[in-house]
Amino acid sequence: HPPVDVEFFAGESSLPESFPFESKSYYLYVGELCDYKRPDLAVEACLKMNRKLVVVGNGKMCVAMEKRLRGRGDVVFLGRAVGEDLRAVYANARALLFPGVEDFGIVPVEAQAAGVPVIAFGKGGALETVVDGKTGCFFNEASCNSLCVAIEHFESINWEPALCRSNATRFSRNEFFNQMKQNLNNI
């Protein structure tokens, strides 16, 4: 697994006063706005369920999505966010929505490092980084309805931020270097 800056995302962080939503009142999508990452599923599910969504990222779908949603105050596009801005958005989200399929997926690990559970499509790297029922939950069909069911399931559970943070440490830089040293010593 690639190393993730777990320590950075584990730090406390508050939203700026100008942020449109209160802490823990919104779901979050972070990533490139492109077809295979399925940001459209996150938007569609949140609209259908009347949930607030913050979208972080740019890409070829950005202009069309913003145009379609203009005037909808429950979906906010922040564009690209890095550093303290990204940490604050993670730390104050209710959960990360991760509807695409990635080989690994650093974004779910960053969210968990911030103490935020993940609602992920149950394929690819998310199966290695998210612990079902402890640090997040999965949906098994790439559809709005399946994601909505997962969001309802998520909302029925009392999540422990400490479990998310602890799970993320498996992917820290220190753990990466320790595993690399061990592998090299075995050669």
Number of C-alpha atoms within 10 A of each C-alpha: 16 11 16 22 17 23 15 14 25 24 14 13 17 14 19 10 8 6 10 15 18 11 15 14 13 22 25 26 24 25 21 20 22 16 12 12 17 21 24 18 21 25 25 16 21 22 16 11 11 11 15 19 27 24 24 20 18 18 13 11 15 18 12 10 15 14 9 10 16 11 10 10 11 17 23 22 16 13 16 15 16 10 9 16 14 18 23 21 28 31 26 23 24 21 29 26 30 28 27 22 18 16 12 16 19 19 20 28 30 28 30 31 32 29 30 29 31 30 26 27 26 21 18 15 18 29 16 13 22 24 17 16 14 17 27 26 21 27 22 12 13 16 17 19 15 16 26 19 14 20 23 11 15 19 12 9 11 9 19 13 17 16 18 27 24 15 19 27 21 17 20 21 16 15 15 17 13 12 13 12 11 11 10 9 8 7 5
